[in-house]
Structure formats: C-alpha cells, structure tokens
Amino acid sequence: RPPPRPFFEALVRSLIILCVAVAVVLSSISVCDGRWLFARRELFGLWHFCSVSNSSALKCVTDLRLAGVEGMNVGMILIRSLVAFAVVVAIFGLELLMVSQVCEDASSRRKWSLGSILILVSFLLSSTGVLSFSILLRDHITLMGFSLTYWCEFVAAFLFFLNGISGLHINSLTSPRS
C-alpha cells in the first residue's frame, strides 16, 4: 500500500480538479449559447447574427455574411472550432487529473502532469478564440457590450491557465512516490 497523501496536498489537488470542472462548465455554456457581443442594436454570436428591429424583436440569421463584417463568416468558424476544441481537450485533461487521484499507481504523477498540460492547451485554444473574436469585431466592441457568456469564456480561459500552472507546480513540489 502506498503511504497516504498529506492532507494539504490532497486538498489542493481536489480544489484544482473542482476548478477545472467549473471552467469546463463555464466554457461549455459559453460555446453552446454563443451570444457574445451586443453592439449598435446588433447581437454577434458564434453561431448566428441578430439585429433588433424597431419593434424590439430579434431577427436572427445563421448566414454570418449578412452581419456586414468582413471575414466574419470564416472567422467565426475558426473561433467556434477553437473554443469547442478547448472544451474537449479540457475534458480529457480533467479525466486524467481525476484518474491520477483515484488510481494511485506508478504512473499517476505522469497522468497528473499530462492532464495539467492538456488544461494549459485548453487555455491556449480558449484564449486564442476569445482574442480572435475581439480582433474580428474590434470596430463594434464596447466594454458594456460583451455578454455574460463572453465573460464566462474569458473566466474559463483564465481558470484553465491558473489550474494548468498550479497542477504542474503542485506536481513538481511533491516528491515522487515509490
């Protein structure tokens, strides 16, 4: 039997797993809803574009070329792909983090490290998607125009970064088990 983990190490690893799970949920909600920016009576999303008419009714279309933003159709395909792939990679990273804690064997430290690296890859993908969205719609951006789902993706990217770095750091601080 391997010796039991110190309480503080187990607590920190559990908190990292919990925060990654929260980030995955936030990112998933953000990708599925996809309405990220409201500006000038127009709603820009990952999946559709909406405009508000005088009668306050939303008129939404999935043909993003109708938004009048150059490159939006192709840009949103790239952004959707980046943030959706970030969620998938984060789920695999979360799986490795959990498995490394449940099945403590000779390779659990490697599983933890690989899971943390996958979480960092999720950060790169997610933050690239958020930044690309901001660059693509730079002429329409106002600070108050970003929707709650955009901020969910922003916070998720930040949590991916913090948890990936923390996971690698806690793994390097703890001594290898025999």
Disulfide bonds with the S-S distance in Angstrom:
Cys50-Cys60 1.98
